[in-house]
Amino acid sequence: MRSQILKYSSNFFIHDKLYNKQSYTNIMEIYEFKSLKESKQIEITQRGVFLASRTDSGNHISLYNLDGFYVEVYYSIDLERVVMIRAFDSTDPLERYLDGEEFKGLI
């Protein structure tokens, strides 16, 4: 499958025939996302909206919004690879990010 890589700010978005930036979230539900292989989850997450990041227990954790649910990507600093992807639709886990610089002044 041919892919086009487009650089937008500091994020990379990969477009292909199955998903595109405009419509992938309209057809993707959280249960569908969770059923995908990790490599496809990473690809789709990169097309989401980056919200924040944090570090915890040796992992750099990036938070994305995918129109209707959130995704955390856990990147092990020691192993230098993604070790976990967590999708959720509750706002409760977002409280972990409220101490970050990007939220100062909003609370």
N, C-alpha and C positions, 0 to 999 in steps of 0.2 A: 504494500500500500504506500503510495507516495505521500509524503508529509511535507508541509511547508513550515519552516521555523521562522517566527517573527519575534524580534526583540522589542519589548515594550517596557520602558524604564529599566529596572533591574531584573524583571521577570521574563521568562521565556514561555511563550504559548505555542503549543503544537496543534496544528489544524489538520484534520484528515477527513476522509469521506464519511465516516460514521458519526463523528461529533464535530461541531463547529462552535465557535465562541458564542454565537447568537442563540443556538438552539439546544446545546447539550443539556443544560440544566432543566429545560422544559420537559425533556423526555426521561430524565434520570431521577429516580426516587432513591432514598437512602438505602432501602433494602437491595436495590439493584447495584448500587455502588459497592455495598459490602460483599456482594457475591462475586465481584470481579477479582481477577488476579492482582497481586500487589503492583506489578509493573503498569497495568492499565489504570489502577487507582492513582498512582503517582502522576501519570500523564494527564488525567482528568483534573486532578487537584491543581496542577500548575496553571490550568486555565481559570481557576477560581480567583476570588478577590483575596489577596493577602491582607490579613488584619493585624497580626501581632506575632511576636515571638518571645520565648522565655527559655531559660536553662534550668534543668532539674535533673539531679542524679546522673550527671555525666551525659545528658542528652540535650541537644538543641531542639526545641519544639516550636514548629511554625504552625500558625492557625490560619485557616482559609475559610471563606464563606462560599458555598456552592448553591446559592439561591434555594433556600429551604432547609439546609442543614450545614453543619460545620465539620471541618476535617482538621485533625491535628496530625502532623507528620513528625515522628520522633527520629532524629538523626543522632546516632551514637558518635560522640566526639572521639572516643578511643578506637572504635571499630571503623570509623569513617564510612558509614553506610546507614541507610534507613533500616531501623529495627522494628518499627511499628507504625501503623496508620490507624487512627481512631476516628470514626465518624459518629456524630451525635446530632440530635435535633433539639435538645434541651439547652436553655441558656445558662443553667447552673454552672457547668464547667468553665464558662467564660470569666467567672469571678477571679480565677487564678491569674488573669492577665491585667486586672485592674491596678496593680502596683507598677505596671510598666510606664516608661517615660511617655509613650504615645497617648496615654490616658490622663496624664497629669493636667489639671485644669478643667477636666470634664466632670470630675467627681468632687 
